[in-house]
Amino acid sequence: MSALIDHTRLHRTAKYFMDNGRAATHGDAMDMLKTFGLTIRVGPEAATSPAHQIALLTLVNLARRTFLGGVEAVGVPDAALLVPLAPAGNLADAVRNLGGQPSAGPSGAWPEVLIGTCGQTCSDAAWQATWQGWRGGAVPARSGYRLAEDSTNPLAAALAAAAAAAELFAWHAKDHPMAGKRAAGLSLWRPGVDWLVDDPTEPALSYLPSRLWLIGLGNLGQAFAWLLACLPYADCAEVELLLQDYDRIAESNDSTSLLSTLTLIGEKKTRAVAAWLEAAGFSTVLEERRFGPWTVRGPHDPGVALCGVDNAATRADLDKPGFELVVEVGLGAGPSRSRNFSMHTFPSSRRPDEIWPHHANGRAVDVSAMPAYDALRKSGMDACGLAQLAFRTVGVPFVGLIAAAMGLCEPLRRLHGAEGLELVSGSLASLGDLDAVCMGFVPYAHGHVPAAPEGVPVQSGGGSAQGSVAKARAEGF
């Protein structure tokens, strides 16, 4: 079986255990993930609160890709779906669509994450996902501590879900002694401050970006798309998103990328993501060529680019097309840095090619001597196949979601009068310990629309993303 695994089929979280030597084979690594499971307890707030629905659906979407033992959701109310995150008419169907299983009661086999008011948990390992304003995270449920869990910035609810998934993964993997014993979260408004302390400077969302160019539609790019659909746009049809990627969805993308499923293998990433976004009501334009120095922004194209690629040579050319603002987010490489993330913005004090010189060697960590790769070698895999596997990065979707939330909030911060950030760097190993470099006030003049009033559901275009892909295929696009 091992010989059949290649870089297109590799589960990118299983690779974590292959690369750190804990799994002797790819099969052993998958077996480890199959022991990881999650019970989500859902409070009554999810019936009427878009933010609680965002937290629930984000957690289900993240968890089912990593916790292969199963994801059950207890107490999901019989309620309408208030956010366009799944092609479903009610919340329970949305949970099923994203890979979770609504349940009448907990199985008792797994640790728990609480969303909303859920009463006492029976699990020794349990977290409360909580948020307020632009701040979100997870705290041990036994503490009883909760923030206001409002809808000031719905991205904080998604952030709380990702932080809970990260803590749960560390608990299952037994690779961080503080997992389950600490509060883990951050502020998207002022990265680096204590996220549990009230921040009177946090504004309500009044404006949202209306024109964005997304470069790369893998782990980070699809997280950007998911988070855009969480924002309270009064009319998503007023938003233009230019999507750029040349690649197709592979089986490995299902383990890391929030809009990828096994039914979409072989689809162009641009078209699959566009179909999902258009089902949510957005307008899209597609660019299916590689990004590079030949890419030129036209006078009517979006002036703000959100970049999420894992290629240093591509990043080095981010200033070439003529964007007015570039927000680049990146993830760490190798098992020891797989939970690291960073954000750069341009223009800044350094050019992209000074940060990622064209002549620099890649930072890939050579793990080919680990037992899992030796087993593949002995099974008959050739040197080329081994190299492709060994130098693929570890991927976990909750790291990408947190990095993308930080990146998407940079235009939001500037729209609401905050100082621009040139650099943010951190790790899920210690979320509260971030490095941030400010660059002073930078006006945002790149297109915006008003946000809907707090608590009003996002206007969706309706329909099924998968159905839109099938329709496009039938019409020959």
C-alpha positions in Angstrom: 0.0 0.0 0.0 2.8 2.4 0.8 4.2 2.3 -2.7 0.9 3.7 -4.1 1.3 6.9 -2.1 2.6 9.9 -4.0 2.7 13.6 -3.4 -0.8 14.1 -4.9 -2.4 11.6 -2.5 -0.4 12.2 0.6 -2.4 13.3 3.7 -0.5 16.5 4.6 -1.2 16.2 8.4 -0.2 12.5 8.4 3.1 13.8 7.0 3.7 15.5 10.4 4.1 12.1 12.1 6.1 10.8 9.2 8.5 13.7 9.3 9.1 13.8 13.1 9.8 10.0 13.1 6.8 9.0 15.2 5.2 7.0 12.4 7.1 4.2 10.7 5.0 4.2 7.6 2.4 6.4 6.0 -0.2 3.8 7.0 0.9 4.2 10.7 0.5 8.0 10.4 -3.0 7.6 9.0 -3.9 5.1 11.8 -2.8 7.7 14.3 -5.1 10.4 12.8 -8.0 7.8 12.9 -7.7 7.8 16.7 -8.3 11.6 16.7 -11.9 12.6 17.2 -14.0 15.5 18.4 -17.3 16.1 20.1 -18.7 19.6 19.6 -21.4 20.8 22.1 -23.6 23.4 20.6 -25.6 25.9 22.6 -28.9 27.5 21.8 -27.2 30.7 20.6 -26.5 29.0 17.2 -30.2 29.2 16.3 -30.1 33.0 15.9 -26.4 34.1 15.9 -24.5 34.1 12.6 -21.2 34.3 14.7 -22.0 31.1 16.6 -22.9 29.4 13.3 -19.6 30.5 11.8 -17.7 29.1 14.8 -19.5 25.8 14.5 -19.2 25.3 10.8 -15.6 26.5 10.7 -14.7 24.0 13.4 -16.5 21.1 11.6 -14.8 22.0 8.3 -11.3 22.2 9.9 -11.8 19.1 12.2 -13.1 16.6 9.7 -9.9 17.0 7.6 -7.6 16.3 10.5 -9.5 14.3 13.1 -10.2 11.2 11.1 -11.9 9.3 13.9 -15.0 11.5 13.5 -16.6 14.8 14.3 -19.9 14.7 16.2 -22.0 17.8 16.9 -24.4 17.5 19.9 -27.3 19.9 20.4 -27.4 21.5 17.0 -30.6 23.5 17.0 -33.4 23.0 14.5 -32.6 26.4 12.8 -32.2 28.1 9.5 -28.7 28.5 8.1 -27.7 32.2 8.5 -24.4 32.2 6.7 -23.5 31.0 3.2 -20.9 28.5 4.2 -22.6 25.3 2.9 -25.2 24.4 0.4 -27.9 23.6 2.9 -31.3 24.8 4.1 -30.7 24.4 7.8 -27.9 24.3 10.2 -27.9 20.5 10.8 -27.7 19.8 7.1 -24.8 22.3 6.8 -22.9 20.3 9.5 -23.5 17.1 7.6 -22.4 18.7 4.3 -19.1 19.8 5.8 -18.4 16.3 7.2 -19.8 16.4 10.8 -22.5 14.2 12.3 -25.3 15.8 14.3 -25.9 13.7 17.4 -28.5 13.5 20.2 -25.8 12.9 22.8 -22.0 12.6 23.1 -20.4 9.3 22.5 -18.1 9.9 25.5 -15.1 8.7 23.4 -13.6 12.1 22.5 -12.6 15.4 23.9 -15.0 18.3 23.6 -15.3 21.8 22.3 -18.1 24.0 23.5 -19.7 26.7 21.3 -22.2 28.8 23.2 -24.0 28.0 26.5 -23.7 24.2 26.8 -23.8 23.5 30.5 -21.3 21.2 32.3 -19.1 19.0 30.2 -18.4 15.4 31.2 -15.0 15.3 29.4 -11.7 15.8 31.2 -10.4 17.4 28.0 -12.7 20.2 27.0 -12.4 23.7 25.6 -14.7 26.7 25.3 -14.4 28.5 22.0 -15.0 32.2 22.8 -14.6 35.6 21.2 -15.5 39.2 21.5 -14.9 42.1 19.1 -11.8 41.3 17.0 -10.5 38.8 19.6 -11.0 35.0 19.6 -9.5 31.8 21.0 -10.1 28.8 23.2 -10.0 28.4 27.0 -10.2 25.2 29.1 -13.9 24.7 29.7 -13.4 24.0 33.4 -12.4 27.6 33.8 -15.9 28.8 33.1 -14.5 31.9 31.4 -16.2 33.3 28.3 -16.0 36.5 26.4 -19.2 38.3 25.1 -19.3 36.2 21.9 -20.8 39.0 19.9 -21.0 39.6 16.1 -18.8 42.7 16.0 -16.3 40.9 13.7 -17.4 37.4 12.6 -13.8 36.5 11.8 -13.1 36.4 15.5 -15.6 33.5 15.8 -13.8 31.6 13.0 -10.5 32.4 14.8 -11.9 30.9 18.0 -12.8 27.7 16.1 -9.3 27.4 14.6 -7.6 28.0 18.0 -9.8 25.3 19.5 -8.8 22.9 16.7 -5.2 23.7 17.2 -5.3 23.0 21.0 -7.2 19.8 20.4 -4.7 18.6 17.8 -1.8 19.3 20.2 -3.7 17.4 23.0 -4.3 14.3 20.7 -0.7 14.4 19.3 0.7 14.8 22.9 3.3 17.2 21.5 2.7 20.3 23.7 2.6 20.0 27.5 0.2 23.0 27.9 -2.5 21.7 25.6 -5.8 21.7 27.5 -4.3 23.7 30.4 -4.0 27.2 28.8 -5.9 29.9 27.1 -4.9 30.2 23.4 -6.0 33.1 21.2 -5.1 36.5 19.7 -6.4 39.9 18.7 -6.9 40.6 15.0 -7.1 44.3 15.8 -3.9 44.6 17.8 -1.8 41.5 17.4 0.3 40.9 20.4 -2.0 42.3 23.1 -3.7 40.1 25.7 -6.7 38.8 23.8 -8.7 38.2 27.0 -8.7 41.8 28.1 -11.4 44.2 26.8 -10.1 46.5 24.1 -12.2 49.7 23.9 -10.4 50.7 20.6 -11.9 47.9 18.6 -14.4 49.3 16.1 -17.6 47.7 14.8 -17.3 46.7 11.2 -18.6 49.5 9.1 -16.7 49.0 5.8 -15.6 45.9 3.9 -13.2 45.6 0.9 -15.0 45.4 -2.4 -12.3 44.4 -4.9 -9.6 41.8 -4.2 -7.1 39.7 -6.2 -6.4 36.3 -4.7 -3.1 34.7 -5.7 -2.9 31.0 -4.9 -6.0 28.9 -4.1 -4.6 26.1 -2.0 -4.7 26.0 1.8 -4.4 29.8 2.4 -6.3 30.9 -0.7 -9.3 28.7 0.1 -9.2 30.0 3.7 -9.4 33.5 2.4 -12.5 32.6 0.4 -14.1 30.9 3.4 -13.5 34.0 5.6 -14.8 36.4 3.0 -18.1 34.5 3.1 -18.1 35.0 6.9 -18.0 38.8 6.6 -21.3 40.7 6.8 -21.6 42.0 3.3 -25.0 43.6 2.7 -24.8 42.4 -0.9 -22.0 40.0 -1.9 -22.8 40.7 -5.6 -21.2 44.1 -5.2 -17.8 42.4 -4.4 -15.4 41.5 -7.3 -12.9 38.8 -6.6 -10.1 38.0 -9.1 -8.9 34.4 -8.5 -5.5 33.3 -9.8 -4.1 29.7 -9.8 -3.0 27.3 -12.5 -3.3 24.1 -10.6 -6.0 21.4 -10.2 -7.4 20.0 -7.0 -5.6 16.8 -5.9 -6.5 14.3 -3.2 -4.0 15.8 -0.9 -5.8 19.1 -1.0 -8.7 17.5 0.9 -6.6 17.4 4.0 -5.7 21.1 4.1 -8.0 23.2 1.9 -11.4 24.3 3.2 -13.2 24.2 -0.1 -11.7 21.0 -1.5 -13.4 17.7 -1.4 -12.7 14.3 -3.0 -15.6 14.9 -5.4 -13.7 17.8 -6.9 -10.4 16.0 -7.7 -9.2 17.1 -11.1 -11.1 20.4 -11.2 -9.3 23.6 -11.8 -8.9 25.3 -8.4 -10.0 28.6 -9.9 -13.3 27.1 -11.1 -14.1 25.1 -8.0 -13.4 28.1 -5.7 -15.3 30.5 -8.1 -18.3 28.1 -8.0 -18.3 28.1 -4.2 -18.0 31.9 -4.0 -20.6 32.5 -6.6 -23.0 30.2 -4.8 -22.4 32.5 -1.8 -23.3 35.5 -4.0 -19.9 36.9 -4.9 -18.8 38.0 -8.4 -15.6 36.3 -9.7 -13.0 36.7 -12.5 -10.5 33.9 -13.2 -6.8 34.0 -14.1 -5.5 30.5 -14.8 -1.9 31.3 -15.6 1.0 31.1 -13.2 1.8 34.3 -11.3 5.2 35.8 -12.2 6.9 39.0 -13.4 4.8 38.7 -16.6 1.6 39.3 -14.6 0.4 42.8 -15.1 -2.5 44.5 -13.3 -4.8 46.4 -15.6 -6.2 49.8 -14.7 -9.6 48.3 -13.8 -8.3 45.2 -12.0 -8.4 45.0 -8.1 -5.6 47.0 -6.6 -5.3 44.8 -3.5 -3.8 41.3 -3.6 -4.0 38.6 -1.0 -1.2 36.1 -1.6 -1.0 32.6 -0.1 1.6 30.6 -2.0 4.4 28.4 -0.7 6.9 29.4 -3.4 9.6 31.9 -2.5 10.3 32.7 -6.2 6.6 33.7 -6.7 6.7 35.9 -3.6 9.8 37.7 -4.8 7.8 39.1 -7.7 4.8 40.4 -5.8 5.7 44.0 -6.4 6.0 43.6 -10.2 2.3 43.7 -11.4 1.6 47.1 -9.9 -0.7 46.3 -7.0 -1.4 49.2 -4.6 -1.4 46.9 -1.6 -0.2 43.3 -1.3 -0.9 41.2 1.8 1.2 38.0 1.8 0.7 35.2 4.3 2.9 32.2 4.7 3.3 29.1 6.7 6.3 27.4 8.3 8.1 24.3 6.8 9.2 21.1 8.4 7.6 19.3 11.5 9.1 21.8 14.0 7.8 24.8 12.2 4.5 23.5 10.8 2.4 25.7 13.2 4.3 28.9 12.4 2.7 31.6 10.3 3.7 35.1 9.1 2.2 38.1 7.3 4.0 40.7 5.1 2.5 43.7 3.5 3.9 45.8 0.6 4.8 48.5 -0.1 7.0 48.4 3.0 10.5 49.1 4.2 11.8 46.1 2.2 11.0 44.9 -1.3 9.7 41.3 -1.8 13.0 40.2 -3.5 15.0 41.4 -0.5 12.9 39.1 1.8 12.9 36.2 -0.7 15.9 36.6 -3.0 15.6 34.8 -6.3 19.0 33.2 -5.9 18.3 31.9 -2.3 18.0 28.2 -1.7 14.7 26.8 -0.5 14.1 26.3 3.2 12.7 22.8 2.8 13.7 20.4 5.6 15.2 17.1 4.5 13.3 14.3 6.2 14.1 11.6 3.8 16.1 9.6 6.4 13.1 9.1 8.6 11.7 5.6 9.0 8.5 6.2 7.0 10.6 7.3 3.9 12.9 4.3 4.4 9.9 2.1 4.3 8.7 3.7 1.1 12.2 3.2 -0.4 12.2 -0.5 0.5 8.8 -0.9 -1.0 10.2 0.1 -4.4 9.5 3.9 -4.6 12.1 5.6 -6.8 14.3 8.5 -5.8 12.2 11.0 -7.6 9.0 9.9 -5.9 10.7 10.0 -2.5 12.0 13.5 -3.1 8.6 14.8 -4.1 7.1 13.3 -0.9 9.9 14.3 1.4 10.0 17.9 0.4 6.3 18.5 0.5 5.4 20.6 3.5 3.3 19.5 6.4 -0.2 21.0 6.2 -2.8 21.5 8.9 -5.9 23.5 8.0 -6.3 25.4 11.2 -2.9 27.1 10.8 -3.9 28.3 7.4 -7.2 29.6 8.7 -5.5 31.7 11.4 -2.9 33.0 9.0 -5.6 33.9 6.5 -7.7 35.7 9.1 -4.7 37.8 10.0 -4.1 38.6 6.4 -7.7 39.4 5.6 -8.0 41.6 8.6 -5.2 43.9 7.4 -7.4 45.6 4.8 -10.2 45.6 7.4 -7.9 47.3 10.0 -6.8 49.9 7.5 -10.4 50.6 6.5 -11.2 51.3 10.1 -8.3 53.7 10.8 -5.7 51.4 12.4 -2.0 51.7 11.7 -0.8 49.4 8.9 1.2 46.4 9.8 4.3 45.6 7.8 5.0 42.2 9.5 3.3 39.8 11.9 5.0 36.6 12.9 3.8 33.9 15.3 3.1 30.3 16.1 0.2 28.2 17.3 2.6 26.8 19.8 2.2 30.1 21.6 -0.5 32.2 20.0 -0.3 35.1 22.4 3.4 35.6 21.7 3.4 37.5 18.4 5.9 39.8 16.8 4.3 42.8 14.9 5.9 45.7 13.1 3.8 48.8 12.6 4.3 51.2 9.7 2.0 54.1 10.7 -1.4 55.2 9.3 -1.9 54.2 5.7 -5.2 55.3 4.1 -7.1 52.6 2.4 -8.4 53.8 -1.0 -8.8 50.6 -2.9 -12.6 50.1 -2.9 -15.0 49.3 -0.2 -18.7 48.7 0.5 -20.7 49.3 3.7 -21.1 46.3 6.1 -24.6 45.0 6.9 -25.8 45.9 10.4 -24.6 43.6 13.2 -26.6 40.3 13.3 -28.1 40.6 9.8 -27.5 37.4 7.8 -25.1 37.6 4.8 -26.9 37.8 1.5 -26.3 34.7 -0.4 -26.7 34.0 -4.1 -28.1 30.6 -3.2 -27.5 27.3 -4.9 -24.8 24.6 -4.5 -21.1 25.1 -5.1 -20.8 21.5 -6.3 -23.9 22.0 -8.5 -22.3 25.1 -10.1 -19.1 23.2 -10.9 -21.2 20.4 -12.5 -23.2 23.0 -14.5 -20.0 24.6 -15.7 -18.6 21.3 -16.8 -21.8 20.4 -18.6 -21.7 23.7 -20.5 -18.1 23.0 -21.6 -16.3 25.6 -19.5 
